[in-house]
Amino acid sequence: MNAKLFLKLVFVLAVLLFMVMMGLSNDHPARFKLAKIGWDFEINAAIMYFIFFGAGVLAGAVLASGGGKSSSSSKSK
């Protein structure tokens, strides 16, 4: 395992530990309101943190996926 992969693993585990700690500490209900589209509901704060974290991970994965054209041809001199 190379050092870069190990550091990424440690970082992700630290973020997940932080999410678990927030979820255990914030068990009170929180109001989620988006008036423009008519959303108004009350959910557990820990669930809301988890939803926002998951949305951030998905957005990061989409942005990091690239989508550029990769060239597999080698240059010959």
All heavy atoms as a GROMACS GRO file, in nm:
protein
  578
    1MET      N    1   0.086  -0.118   0.000
    1MET     CA    2   0.000   0.000   0.000
    1MET      C    3   0.090   0.124   0.000
    1MET      O    4   0.176   0.137   0.085
    1MET     CB    5  -0.091  -0.003   0.123
    1MET     CG    6  -0.182   0.117   0.132
    1MET     SD    7  -0.284   0.128   0.279
    1MET     CE    8  -0.376  -0.021   0.277
    2ASN      N    9   0.068   0.212  -0.096
    2ASN     CA   10   0.152   0.331  -0.101
    2ASN      C   11   0.104   0.437  -0.001
    2ASN      O   12  -0.007   0.429   0.054
    2ASN     CB   13   0.160   0.387  -0.242
    2ASN     CG   14   0.025   0.427  -0.297
    2ASN    OD1   15  -0.072   0.434  -0.224
    2ASN    ND2   16   0.020   0.453  -0.427
    3ALA      N   17   0.186   0.536   0.021
    3ALA     CA   18   0.160   0.637   0.125
    3ALA      C   19   0.038   0.723   0.091
    3ALA      O   20  -0.039   0.759   0.181
    3ALA     CB   21   0.282   0.724   0.145
    4LYS      N   22   0.020   0.755  -0.036
    4LYS     CA   23  -0.094   0.840  -0.074
    4LYS      C   24  -0.227   0.770  -0.046
    4LYS      O   25  -0.320   0.831   0.007
    4LYS     CB   26  -0.082   0.874  -0.222
    4LYS     CG   27  -0.183   0.974  -0.271
    4LYS     CD   28  -0.158   1.010  -0.416
    4LYS     CE   29  -0.259   1.110  -0.464
    4LYS     NZ   30  -0.239   1.143  -0.605
    5LEU      N   31  -0.236   0.645  -0.080
    5LEU     CA   32  -0.357   0.568  -0.054
    5LEU      C   33  -0.382   0.555   0.096
    5LEU      O   34  -0.496   0.567   0.143
    5LEU     CB   35  -0.347   0.430  -0.119
    5LEU     CG   36  -0.467   0.338  -0.102
    5LEU    CD1   37  -0.591   0.400  -0.168
    5LEU    CD2   38  -0.438   0.203  -0.162
    6PHE      N   39  -0.276   0.532   0.173
    6PHE     CA   40  -0.289   0.521   0.317
    6PHE      C   41  -0.339   0.652   0.378
    6PHE      O   42  -0.425   0.651   0.466
    6PHE     CB   43  -0.155   0.480   0.379
    6PHE     CG   44  -0.161   0.463   0.527
    6PHE    CD1   45  -0.226   0.354   0.583
    6PHE    CD2   46  -0.102   0.555   0.611
    6PHE    CE1   47  -0.233   0.338   0.720
    6PHE    CE2   48  -0.107   0.541   0.748
    6PHE     CZ   49  -0.173   0.432   0.802
    7LEU      N   50  -0.287   0.765   0.333
    7LEU     CA   51  -0.332   0.894   0.386
    7LEU      C   52  -0.478   0.922   0.350
    7LEU      O   53  -0.553   0.976   0.431
    7LEU     CB   54  -0.242   1.006   0.334
    7LEU     CG   55  -0.103   1.012   0.397
    7LEU    CD1   56  -0.019   1.119   0.330
    7LEU    CD2   57  -0.111   1.035   0.546
    8LYS      N   58  -0.518   0.883   0.231
    8LYS     CA   59  -0.659   0.899   0.193
    8LYS      C   60  -0.749   0.813   0.282
    8LYS      O   61  -0.855   0.857   0.325
    8LYS     CB   62  -0.680   0.859   0.046
    8LYS     CG   63  -0.634   0.961  -0.052
    8LYS     CD   64  -0.665   0.916  -0.193
    8LYS     CE   65  -0.619   1.015  -0.295
    8LYS     NZ   66  -0.653   0.974  -0.432
    9LEU      N   67  -0.706   0.692   0.310
    9LEU     CA   68  -0.782   0.602   0.395
    9LEU      C   69  -0.795   0.658   0.536
    9LEU      O   70  -0.904   0.659   0.595
    9LEU     CB   71  -0.716   0.464   0.399
    9LEU     CG   72  -0.782   0.360   0.488
    9LEU    CD1   73  -0.920   0.325   0.434
    9LEU    CD2   74  -0.696   0.237   0.497
   10VAL      N   75  -0.686   0.710   0.591
   10VAL     CA   76  -0.689   0.769   0.724
   10VAL      C   77  -0.782   0.890   0.726
   10VAL      O   78  -0.860   0.909   0.821
   10VAL     CB   79  -0.547   0.806   0.770
   10VAL    CG1   80  -0.548   0.893   0.895
   10VAL    CG2   81  -0.465   0.681   0.794
   11PHE      N   82  -0.778   0.972   0.623
   11PHE     CA   83  -0.863   1.091   0.616
   11PHE      C   84  -1.011   1.052   0.611
   11PHE      O   85  -1.093   1.109   0.683
   11PHE     CB   86  -0.826   1.176   0.495
   11PHE     CG   87  -0.913   1.296   0.478
   11PHE    CD1   88  -0.899   1.404   0.562
   11PHE    CD2   89  -1.010   1.300   0.379
   11PHE    CE1   90  -0.980   1.515   0.549
   11PHE    CE2   91  -1.092   1.410   0.364
   11PHE     CZ   92  -1.076   1.518   0.450
   12VAL      N   93  -1.045   0.956   0.528
   12VAL     CA   94  -1.186   0.913   0.517
   12VAL      C   95  -1.234   0.853   0.648
   12VAL      O   96  -1.346   0.881   0.693
   12VAL     CB   97  -1.202   0.814   0.399
   12VAL    CG1   98  -1.337   0.745   0.404
   12VAL    CG2   99  -1.184   0.885   0.267
   13LEU      N  100  -1.150   0.774   0.714
   13LEU     CA  101  -1.189   0.716   0.842
   13LEU      C  102  -1.206   0.824   0.949
   13LEU      O  103  -1.296   0.815   1.032
   13LEU     CB  104  -1.088   0.612   0.887
   13LEU     CG  105  -1.091   0.481   0.809
   13LEU    CD1  106  -0.978   0.389   0.856
   13LEU    CD2  107  -1.224   0.414   0.822
   14ALA      N  108  -1.123   0.927   0.947
   14ALA     CA  109  -1.137   1.037   1.043
   14ALA      C  110  -1.267   1.113   1.018
   14ALA      O  111  -1.337   1.150   1.114
   14ALA     CB  112  -1.018   1.131   1.033
   15VAL      N  113  -1.302   1.136   0.893
   15VAL     CA  114  -1.428   1.204   0.861
   15VAL      C  115  -1.547   1.119   0.905
   15VAL      O  116  -1.644   1.172   0.962
   15VAL     CB  117  -1.435   1.238   0.710
   15VAL    CG1  118  -1.573   1.284   0.671
   15VAL    CG2  119  -1.332   1.344   0.675
   16LEU      N  120  -1.541   0.990   0.880
   16LEU     CA  121  -1.651   0.902   0.922
   16LEU      C  122  -1.663   0.896   1.074
   16LEU      O  123  -1.774   0.896   1.127
   16LEU     CB  124  -1.632   0.763   0.864
   16LEU     CG  125  -1.651   0.750   0.714
   16LEU    CD1  126  -1.620   0.608   0.668
   16LEU    CD2  127  -1.789   0.790   0.673
   17LEU      N  128  -1.550   0.896   1.145
   17LEU     CA  129  -1.554   0.900   1.290
   17LEU      C  130  -1.618   1.030   1.339
   17LEU      O  131  -1.699   1.029   1.432
   17LEU     CB  132  -1.414   0.886   1.348
   17LEU     CG  133  -1.402   0.896   1.500
   17LEU    CD1  134  -1.476   0.781   1.566
   17LEU    CD2  135  -1.257   0.899   1.541
   18PHE      N  136  -1.584   1.140   1.274
   18PHE     CA  137  -1.644   1.269   1.308
   18PHE      C  138  -1.795   1.267   1.285
   18PHE      O  139  -1.872   1.318   1.366
   18PHE     CB  140  -1.577   1.380   1.227
   18PHE     CG  141  -1.624   1.517   1.262
   18PHE    CD1  142  -1.594   1.572   1.384
   18PHE    CD2  143  -1.697   1.591   1.171
   18PHE    CE1  144  -1.637   1.699   1.416
   18PHE    CE2  145  -1.741   1.717   1.202
   18PHE     CZ  146  -1.710   1.772   1.325
   19MET      N  147  -1.839   1.205   1.176
   19MET     CA  148  -1.982   1.195   1.148
   19MET      C  149  -2.054   1.111   1.253
   19MET      O  150  -2.164   1.145   1.295
   19MET     CB  151  -2.005   1.134   1.009
   19MET     CG  152  -1.961   1.220   0.895
   19MET     SD  153  -2.053   1.373   0.884
   19MET     CE  154  -2.216   1.314   0.854
   20VAL      N  155  -1.992   1.002   1.297
   20VAL     CA  156  -2.054   0.918   1.400
   20VAL      C  157  -2.063   0.996   1.531
   20VAL      O  158  -2.165   0.992   1.600
   20VAL     CB  159  -1.974   0.788   1.418
   20VAL    CG1  160  -2.015   0.714   1.544
   20VAL    CG2  161  -1.991   0.699   1.297
   21MET      N  162  -1.957   1.069   1.567
   21MET     CA  163  -1.959   1.148   1.690
   21MET      C  164  -2.067   1.256   1.685
   21MET      O  165  -2.137   1.280   1.784
   21MET     CB  166  -1.822   1.211   1.715
   21MET     CG  167  -1.718   1.110   1.756
   21MET     SD  168  -1.549   1.171   1.762
   21MET     CE  169  -1.564   1.324   1.845
   22MET      N  170  -2.084   1.322   1.571
   22MET     CA  171  -2.190   1.422   1.558
   22MET      C  172  -2.327   1.358   1.567
   22MET      O  173  -2.418   1.414   1.628
   22MET     CB  174  -2.178   1.497   1.424
   22MET     CG  175  -2.080   1.609   1.426
   22MET     SD  176  -2.096   1.725   1.290
   22MET     CE  177  -2.119   1.626   1.149
   23GLY      N  178  -2.342   1.242   1.507
   23GLY     CA  179  -2.470   1.174   1.512
   23GLY      C  180  -2.508   1.130   1.652
   23GLY      O  181  -2.624   1.137   1.691
   24LEU      N  182  -2.411   1.087   1.730
   24LEU     CA  183  -2.439   1.046   1.867
   24LEU      C  184  -2.467   1.165   1.958
   24LEU      O  185  -2.543   1.155   2.053
   24LEU     CB  186  -2.322   0.966   1.923
   24LEU     CG  187  -2.301   0.828   1.860
   24LEU    CD1  188  -2.174   0.765   1.914
   24LEU    CD2  189  -2.420   0.739   1.886
   25SER      N  190  -2.406   1.278   1.928
   25SER     CA  191  -2.423   1.397   2.013
   25SER      C  192  -2.548   1.477   1.980
   25SER      O  193  -2.603   1.545   2.066
   25SER     CB  194  -2.302   1.489   1.999
   25SER     OG  195  -2.185   1.422   2.038
   26ASN      N  196  -2.595   1.471   1.858
   26ASN     CA  197  -2.708   1.553   1.814
   26ASN      C  198  -2.826   1.464   1.777
   26ASN      O  199  -2.852   1.438   1.661
   26ASN     CB  200  -2.668   1.637   1.692
   26ASN     CG  201  -2.559   1.734   1.724
   26ASN    OD1  202  -2.570   1.810   1.818
   26ASN    ND2  203  -2.451   1.730   1.648
   27ASP      N  204  -2.898   1.423   1.880
   27ASP     CA  205  -3.012   1.336   1.854
   27ASP      C  206  -3.146   1.409   1.861
   27ASP      O  207  -3.251   1.349   1.859
   27ASP     CB  208  -3.013   1.218   1.951
   27ASP     CG  209  -3.012   1.264   2.096
   27ASP    OD1  210  -2.997   1.383   2.121
   27ASP    OD2  211  -3.026   1.176   2.184
   28HIS      N  212  -3.142   1.541   1.867
   28HIS     CA  213  -3.266   1.619   1.872
   28HIS      C  214  -3.319   1.642   1.730
   28HIS      O  215  -3.243   1.639   1.634
   28HIS     CB  216  -3.241   1.753   1.941
   28HIS     CG  217  -3.141   1.838   1.871
   28HIS    ND1  218  -3.005   1.818   1.884
   28HIS    CD2  219  -3.155   1.943   1.786
   28HIS    CE1  220  -2.941   1.908   1.810
   28HIS    NE2  221  -3.030   1.984   1.749
   29PRO      N  222  -3.448   1.665   1.716
   29PRO     CA  223  -3.503   1.690   1.583
   29PRO      C  224  -3.462   1.828   1.530
   29PRO      O  225  -3.445   1.922   1.605
   29PRO     CB  226  -3.654   1.682   1.603
   29PRO     CG  227  -3.676   1.698   1.748
   29PRO     CD  228  -3.552   1.656   1.818
   30ALA      N  229  -3.446   1.836   1.401
   30ALA     CA  230  -3.410   1.961   1.335
   30ALA      C  231  -3.508   1.985   1.221
   30ALA      O  232  -3.549   1.892   1.152
   30ALA     CB  233  -3.267   1.956   1.282
   31ARG      N  234  -3.544   2.109   1.200
   31ARG     CA  235  -3.638   2.145   1.094
   31ARG      C  236  -3.560   2.175   0.966
   31ARG      O  237  -3.464   2.250   0.966
   31ARG     CB  238  -3.719   2.266   1.134
   31ARG     CG  239  -3.820   2.308   1.026
   31ARG     CD  240  -3.917   2.411   1.076
   31ARG     NE  241  -4.003   2.358   1.180
   31ARG     CZ  242  -4.113   2.286   1.156
   31ARG    NH1  243  -4.149   2.259   1.034
   31ARG    NH2  244  -4.186   2.242   1.255
   32PHE      N  245  -3.602   2.112   0.858
   32PHE     CA  246  -3.545   2.134   0.726
   32PHE      C  247  -3.652   2.201   0.642
   32PHE      O  248  -3.756   2.142   0.614
   32PHE     CB  249  -3.503   2.000   0.664
   32PHE     CG  250  -3.432   2.014   0.533
   32PHE    CD1  251  -3.300   2.053   0.529
   32PHE    CD2  252  -3.498   1.988   0.415
   32PHE    CE1  253  -3.234   2.065   0.409
   32PHE    CE2  254  -3.434   2.000   0.294
   32PHE     CZ  255  -3.301   2.039   0.292
   33LYS      N  256  -3.627   2.324   0.601
   33LYS     CA  257  -3.729   2.401   0.532
   33LYS      C  258  -3.671   2.466   0.406
   33LYS      O  259  -3.574   2.540   0.413
   33LYS     CB  260  -3.784   2.509   0.625
   33LYS     CG  261  -3.897   2.587   0.568
   33LYS     CD  262  -3.954   2.682   0.671
   33LYS     CE  263  -4.075   2.753   0.618
   33LYS     NZ  264  -4.133   2.843   0.717
   34LEU      N  265  -3.733   2.435   0.293
   34LEU     CA  266  -3.704   2.501   0.165
   34LEU      C  267  -3.837   2.558   0.115
   34LEU      O  268  -3.916   2.488   0.053
   34LEU     CB  269  -3.645   2.403   0.063
   34LEU     CG  270  -3.504   2.353   0.091
   34LEU    CD1  271  -3.467   2.245  -0.008
   34LEU    CD2  272  -3.406   2.466   0.084
   35ALA      N  273  -3.860   2.684   0.144
   35ALA     CA  274  -3.990   2.745   0.117
   35ALA      C  275  -4.020   2.757  -0.032
   35ALA      O  276  -4.135   2.746  -0.072
   35ALA     CB  277  -3.997   2.882   0.182
   36LYS      N  278  -3.918   2.777  -0.114
   36LYS     CA  279  -3.941   2.797  -0.257
   36LYS      C  280  -4.001   2.675  -0.326
   36LYS      O  281  -4.077   2.688  -0.422
   36LYS     CB  282  -3.811   2.835  -0.328
   36LYS     CG  283  -3.751   2.964  -0.281
   36LYS     CD  284  -3.830   3.081  -0.329
   36LYS     CE  285  -3.761   3.210  -0.285
   36LYS     NZ  286  -3.839   3.326  -0.317
   37ILE      N  287  -3.966   2.556  -0.278
   37ILE     CA  288  -4.020   2.436  -0.341
   37ILE      C  289  -4.118   2.361  -0.250
   37ILE      O  290  -4.165   2.254  -0.286
   37ILE     CB  291  -3.907   2.341  -0.387
   37ILE    CG1  292  -3.818   2.299  -0.270
   37ILE    CG2  293  -3.824   2.404  -0.495
   37ILE    CD1  294  -3.715   2.196  -0.308
   38GLY      N  295  -4.147   2.418  -0.134
   38GLY     CA  296  -4.251   2.362  -0.049
   38GLY      C  297  -4.208   2.250   0.043
   38GLY      O  298  -4.292   2.175   0.091
   39TRP      N  299  -4.079   2.236   0.067
   39TRP     CA  300  -4.033   2.133   0.159
   39TRP      C  301  -4.028   2.190   0.299
   39TRP      O  302  -3.963   2.290   0.325
   39TRP     CB  303  -3.895   2.083   0.122
   39TRP     CG  304  -3.890   1.996   0.001
   39TRP    CD1  305  -3.993   1.962  -0.081
   39TRP    CD2  306  -3.774   1.933  -0.051
   39TRP    NE1  307  -3.949   1.882  -0.181
   39TRP    CE2  308  -3.814   1.864  -0.166
   39TRP    CE3  309  -3.642   1.931  -0.015
   39TRP    CZ2  310  -3.725   1.790  -0.242
   39TRP    CZ3  311  -3.554   1.858  -0.090
   39TRP    CH2  312  -3.595   1.788  -0.202
   40ASP      N  313  -4.092   2.125   0.392
   40ASP     CA  314  -4.089   2.164   0.532
   40ASP      C  315  -4.113   2.040   0.616
   40ASP      O  316  -4.226   1.993   0.628
   40ASP     CB  317  -4.195   2.271   0.561
   40ASP     CG  318  -4.187   2.323   0.703
   40ASP    OD1  319  -4.084   2.304   0.768
   40ASP    OD2  320  -4.286   2.383   0.747
   41PHE      N  321  -4.007   1.983   0.669
   41PHE     CA  322  -4.023   1.864   0.752
   41PHE      C  323  -3.919   1.864   0.863
   41PHE      O  324  -3.821   1.936   0.859
   41PHE     CB  325  -4.017   1.735   0.670
   41PHE     CG  326  -3.898   1.722   0.581
   41PHE    CD1  327  -3.781   1.665   0.627
   41PHE    CD2  328  -3.903   1.767   0.451
   41PHE    CE1  329  -3.671   1.652   0.544
   41PHE    CE2  330  -3.795   1.755   0.367
   41PHE     CZ  331  -3.678   1.697   0.415
   42GLU      N  332  -3.944   1.781   0.962
   42GLU     CA  333  -3.859   1.773   1.079
   42GLU      C  334  -3.801   1.632   1.086
   42GLU      O  335  -3.874   1.534   1.087
   42GLU     CB  336  -3.941   1.803   1.203
   42GLU     CG  337  -3.860   1.844   1.322
   42GLU     CD  338  -3.950   1.895   1.433
   42GLU    OE1  339  -4.008   2.003   1.416
   42GLU    OE2  340  -3.960   1.826   1.535
   43ILE      N  341  -3.667   1.624   1.087
   43ILE     CA  342  -3.600   1.494   1.097
   43ILE      C  343  -3.492   1.502   1.204
   43ILE      O  344  -3.458   1.611   1.251
   43ILE     CB  345  -3.539   1.450   0.962
   43ILE    CG1  346  -3.434   1.549   0.913
   43ILE    CG2  347  -3.644   1.428   0.858
   43ILE    CD1  348  -3.359   1.502   0.790
   44ASN      N  349  -3.439   1.388   1.239
   44ASN     CA  350  -3.332   1.381   1.336
   44ASN      C  351  -3.207   1.452   1.280
   44ASN      O  352  -3.175   1.436   1.162
   44ASN     CB  353  -3.301   1.234   1.366
   44ASN     CG  354  -3.214   1.215   1.486
   44ASN    OD1  355  -3.152   1.308   1.534
   44ASN    ND2  356  -3.210   1.092   1.534
   45ALA      N  357  -3.138   1.528   1.363
   45ALA     CA  358  -3.021   1.604   1.318
   45ALA      C  359  -2.911   1.511   1.265
   45ALA      O  360  -2.843   1.544   1.168
   45ALA     CB  361  -2.968   1.691   1.430
   46ALA      N  362  -2.895   1.396   1.326
   46ALA     CA  363  -2.792   1.302   1.280
   46ALA      C  364  -2.822   1.251   1.139
   46ALA      O  365  -2.732   1.238   1.057
   46ALA     CB  366  -2.782   1.185   1.377
   47ILE      N  367  -2.949   1.226   1.110
   47ILE     CA  368  -2.988   1.182   0.976
   47ILE      C  369  -2.960   1.294   0.875
   47ILE      O  370  -2.912   1.268   0.765
   47ILE     CB  371  -3.138   1.144   0.973
   47ILE    CG1  372  -3.166   1.036   1.075
   47ILE    CG2  373  -3.181   1.104   0.834
   47ILE    CD1  374  -3.131   0.898   1.036
   48MET      N  375  -2.987   1.418   0.915
   48MET     CA  376  -2.962   1.530   0.825
   48MET      C  377  -2.813   1.545   0.795
   48MET      O  378  -2.774   1.569   0.680
   48MET     CB  379  -3.017   1.660   0.885
   48MET     CG  380  -3.019   1.776   0.788
   48MET     SD  381  -3.083   1.927   0.858
   48MET     CE  382  -3.252   1.885   0.886
   49TYR      N  383  -2.728   1.529   0.896
   49TYR     CA  384  -2.583   1.534   0.873
   49TYR      C  385  -2.541   1.424   0.776
   49TYR      O  386  -2.459   1.448   0.686
   49TYR     CB  387  -2.506   1.516   1.003
   49TYR     CG  388  -2.513   1.632   1.098
   49TYR    CD1  389  -2.525   1.612   1.234
   49TYR    CD2  390  -2.505   1.763   1.052
   49TYR    CE1  391  -2.531   1.717   1.322
   49TYR    CE2  392  -2.511   1.869   1.140
   49TYR     CZ  393  -2.523   1.846   1.275
   49TYR     OH  394  -2.528   1.950   1.361
   50PHE      N  395  -2.595   1.304   0.795
   50PHE     CA  396  -2.559   1.193   0.707
   50PHE      C  397  -2.603   1.218   0.563
   50PHE      O  398  -2.529   1.189   0.469
   50PHE     CB  399  -2.621   1.064   0.760
   50PHE     CG  400  -2.584   0.943   0.682
   50PHE    CD1  401  -2.456   0.892   0.690
   50PHE    CD2  402  -2.675   0.881   0.599
   50PHE    CE1  403  -2.420   0.780   0.616
   50PHE    CE2  404  -2.641   0.771   0.525
   50PHE     CZ  405  -2.512   0.719   0.534
   51ILE      N  406  -2.721   1.274   0.545
   51ILE     CA  407  -2.770   1.305   0.410
   51ILE      C  408  -2.681   1.409   0.342
   51ILE      O  409  -2.643   1.394   0.226
   51ILE     CB  410  -2.916   1.352   0.415
   51ILE    CG1  411  -3.007   1.236   0.454
   51ILE    CG2  412  -2.960   1.411   0.282
   51ILE    CD1  413  -3.149   1.276   0.486
   52PHE      N  414  -2.644   1.514   0.416
   52PHE     CA  415  -2.558   1.617   0.358
   52PHE      C  416  -2.419   1.562   0.327
   52PHE      O  417  -2.358   1.597   0.226
   52PHE     CB  418  -2.547   1.738   0.450
   52PHE     CG  419  -2.674   1.817   0.461
   52PHE    CD1  420  -2.703   1.888   0.575
   52PHE    CD2  421  -2.765   1.821   0.358
   52PHE    CE1  422  -2.820   1.962   0.586
   52PHE    CE2  423  -2.883   1.893   0.366
   52PHE     CZ  424  -2.910   1.964   0.482
   53PHE      N  425  -2.367   1.475   0.412
   53PHE     CA  426  -2.238   1.413   0.387
   53PHE      C  427  -2.244   1.326   0.261
   53PHE      O  428  -2.154   1.332   0.177
   53PHE     CB  429  -2.195   1.330   0.508
   53PHE     CG  430  -2.067   1.256   0.488
   53PHE    CD1  431  -1.947   1.323   0.490
   53PHE    CD2  432  -2.068   1.118   0.470
   53PHE    CE1  433  -1.828   1.254   0.473
   53PHE    CE2  434  -1.950   1.049   0.453
   53PHE     CZ  435  -1.829   1.118   0.454
   54GLY      N  436  -2.349   1.247   0.249
   54GLY     CA  437  -2.363   1.163   0.130
   54GLY      C  438  -2.377   1.244   0.002
   54GLY      O  439  -2.319   1.209  -0.101
   55ALA      N  440  -2.450   1.355   0.009
   55ALA     CA  441  -2.463   1.442  -0.109
   55ALA      C  442  -2.328   1.502  -0.145
   55ALA      O  443  -2.294   1.514  -0.263
   55ALA     CB  444  -2.565   1.552  -0.082
   56GLY      N  445  -2.250   1.538  -0.045
   56GLY     CA  446  -2.116   1.592  -0.071
   56GLY      C  447  -2.022   1.489  -0.132
   56GLY      O  448  -1.944   1.520  -0.222
   57VAL      N  449  -2.030   1.365  -0.084
   57VAL     CA  450  -1.946   1.259  -0.141
   57VAL      C  451  -1.985   1.232  -0.285
   57VAL      O  452  -1.899   1.217  -0.372
   57VAL     CB  453  -1.959   1.130  -0.056
   57VAL    CG1  454  -1.899   1.011  -0.128
   57VAL    CG2  455  -1.892   1.149   0.079
   58LEU      N  456  -2.115   1.229  -0.314
   58LEU     CA  457  -2.158   1.207  -0.453
   58LEU      C  458  -2.115   1.322  -0.544
   58LEU      O  459  -2.069   1.299  -0.656
   58LEU     CB  460  -2.310   1.189  -0.458
   58LEU     CG  461  -2.363   1.056  -0.407
   58LEU    CD1  462  -2.515   1.055  -0.409
   58LEU    CD2  463  -2.308   0.942  -0.488
   59ALA      N  464  -2.129   1.445  -0.495
   59ALA     CA  465  -2.087   1.560  -0.576
   59ALA      C  466  -1.937   1.556  -0.600
   59ALA      O  467  -1.890   1.584  -0.711
   59ALA     CB  468  -2.127   1.689  -0.506
   60GLY      N  469  -1.860   1.521  -0.499
   60GLY     CA  470  -1.716   1.510  -0.515
   60GLY      C  471  -1.676   1.401  -0.612
   60GLY      O  472  -1.583   1.416  -0.691
   61ALA      N  473  -1.748   1.289  -0.608
   61ALA     CA  474  -1.719   1.180  -0.700
   61ALA      C  475  -1.750   1.219  -0.844
   61ALA      O  476  -1.675   1.185  -0.935
   61ALA     CB  477  -1.799   1.056  -0.661
   62VAL      N  478  -1.859   1.292  -0.863
   62VAL     CA  479  -1.893   1.336  -0.999
   62VAL      C  480  -1.789   1.436  -1.049
   62VAL      O  481  -1.744   1.428  -1.164
   62VAL     CB  482  -2.034   1.398  -1.002
   62VAL    CG1  483  -2.060   1.471  -1.131
   62VAL    CG2  484  -2.138   1.289  -0.980
   63LEU      N  485  -1.748   1.529  -0.965
   63LEU     CA  486  -1.649   1.628  -1.007
   63LEU      C  487  -1.511   1.567  -1.029
   63LEU      O  488  -1.437   1.612  -1.117
   63LEU     CB  489  -1.640   1.740  -0.903
   63LEU     CG  490  -1.762   1.831  -0.893
   63LEU    CD1  491  -1.745   1.929  -0.778
   63LEU    CD2  492  -1.784   1.905  -1.023
   64ALA      N  493  -1.475   1.466  -0.952
   64ALA     CA  494  -1.344   1.404  -0.964
   64ALA      C  495  -1.337   1.300  -1.075
   64ALA      O  496  -1.228   1.257  -1.112
   64ALA     CB  497  -1.304   1.341  -0.832
   65SER      N  498  -1.452   1.259  -1.128
   65SER     CA  499  -1.452   1.152  -1.227
   65SER      C  500  -1.390   1.196  -1.358
   65SER      O  501  -1.354   1.112  -1.439
   65SER     CB  502  -1.594   1.101  -1.250
   65SER     OG  503  -1.672   1.201  -1.311
   66GLY      N  504  -1.377   1.323  -1.380
   66GLY     CA  505  -1.310   1.369  -1.501
   66GLY      C  506  -1.403   1.374  -1.619
   66GLY      O  507  -1.479   1.466  -1.636
   67GLY      N  508  -1.397   1.273  -1.701
   67GLY     CA  509  -1.480   1.269  -1.820
   67GLY      C  510  -1.403   1.311  -1.943
   67GLY      O  511  -1.457   1.316  -2.053
   68GLY      N  512  -1.276   1.340  -1.926
   68GLY     CA  513  -1.193   1.378  -2.039
   68GLY      C  514  -1.157   1.258  -2.124
   68GLY      O  515  -1.168   1.143  -2.083
   69LYS      N  516  -1.114   1.286  -2.244
   69LYS     CA  517  -1.078   1.181  -2.336
   69LYS      C  518  -0.935   1.135  -2.305
   69LYS      O  519  -0.845   1.215  -2.303
   69LYS     CB  520  -1.088   1.234  -2.477
   69LYS     CG  521  -1.085   1.132  -2.586
   69LYS     CD  522  -1.105   1.201  -2.719
   69LYS     CE  523  -1.130   1.103  -2.827
   69LYS     NZ  524  -1.142   1.169  -2.956
   70SER      N  525  -0.917   1.008  -2.280
   70SER     CA  526  -0.782   0.958  -2.252
   70SER      C  527  -0.727   0.896  -2.378
   70SER      O  528  -0.793   0.822  -2.450
   70SER     CB  529  -0.787   0.854  -2.140
   70SER     OG  530  -0.860   0.742  -2.181
   71SER      N  531  -0.604   0.930  -2.405
   71SER     CA  532  -0.540   0.877  -2.526
   71SER      C  533  -0.452   0.759  -2.487
   71SER      O  534  -0.368   0.768  -2.398
   71SER     CB  535  -0.457   0.984  -2.596
   71SER     OG  536  -0.355   1.028  -2.512
   72SER      N  537  -0.472   0.646  -2.550
   72SER     CA  538  -0.395   0.527  -2.519
   72SER      C  539  -0.284   0.504  -2.620
   72SER      O  540  -0.214   0.405  -2.612
   72SER     CB  541  -0.487   0.405  -2.511
   72SER     OG  542  -0.550   0.388  -2.636
   73SER      N  543  -0.274   0.592  -2.717
   73SER     CA  544  -0.168   0.575  -2.816
   73SER      C  545  -0.038   0.630  -2.764
   73SER      O  546  -0.033   0.734  -2.700
   73SER     CB  547  -0.207   0.645  -2.947
   73SER     OG  548  -0.216   0.783  -2.925
   74SER      N  549   0.069   0.559  -2.787
   74SER     CA  550   0.200   0.604  -2.741
   74SER      C  551   0.267   0.686  -2.850
   74SER      O  552   0.248   0.665  -2.969
   74SER     CB  553   0.286   0.485  -2.703
   74SER     OG  554   0.308   0.405  -2.818
   75LYS      N  555   0.345   0.783  -2.804
   75LYS     CA  556   0.415   0.868  -2.900
   75LYS      C  557   0.543   0.798  -2.946
   75LYS      O  558   0.618   0.748  -2.864
   75LYS     CB  559   0.453   1.002  -2.834
   75LYS     CG  560   0.334   1.088  -2.803
   75LYS     CD  561   0.380   1.218  -2.744
   75LYS     CE  562   0.261   1.306  -2.711
   75LYS     NZ  563   0.302   1.434  -2.655
   76SER      N  564   0.565   0.796  -3.073
   76SER     CA  565   0.688   0.736  -3.126
   76SER      C  566   0.774   0.846  -3.186
   76SER      O  567   0.727   0.933  -3.256
   76SER     CB  568   0.655   0.630  -3.231
   76SER     OG  569   0.583   0.692  -3.337
   77LYS      N  570   0.903   0.839  -3.155
   77LYS     CA  571   0.996   0.941  -3.206
   77LYS      C  572   1.091   0.882  -3.305
   77LYS      O  573   1.137   0.777  -3.300
   77LYS     CB  574   1.076   1.002  -3.091
   77LYS     CG  575   0.988   1.086  -3.004
   77LYS     CD  576   1.072   1.154  -2.900
   77LYS     CE  577   0.986   1.244  -2.815
   77LYS     NZ  578   1.057   1.316  -2.717
   0.00000   0.00000   0.00000
